[in-house]
């Protein structure tokens, strides 16, 4: 399969978070539609690269929660924790399969600056 441009992966992520916070596993699900022949390892790598770029621009923030239920407290991530989390397979898995669910949320800056 072809390697997507960084901008294309960033667009998938920003579309996902545009209206509401989204689980990182949902980003992978969206990528399955866009790039069905890519391996899970490739999709996680592309997604991690894109999320890092969006974080660096201040367009999204990441947090984690013990459960997918909305009433569970959402915990912010330190920069060191973020870097490590993006590299782990579990970060990109649904919370029903792992102890923590990881989520992205658009920031005010992301709403203002991202070109839809």
Steps between C-alpha positions, in 0.01 A plus 500: 500500500601860463630705787262788579627854521535629858238763419247228406545319831481828693174577318350165605590577862372859491174386338462245783548759776321787326167457683595297805786327676591174333676184607831434329372154405229679299773675302634158403147391401473805273839418350379144430246654263748736336794260472359146526812325372732660758612289796404590857864583569508743206174666603616543860829649378326743264247596766767551768700723265189705418389530864850617599487769231153614609607509865810702409278757326268508800199388293407196709549383857515142621369345816419159638217347696447170679184435305313608190219630719467878492477542877846351557762767575722591208865535591743719309834356391846639568725551198715200592191284550365619165809406306506153653127449457498576127750220439303231685255275319260513798455877462322440169269225632142535623466531880300177512828322414746697715495669845517858365325666210691779327310794353570808289314828525523801270627821659375855441819559302423195285151632426645838400802391297426166333399541135197281439 
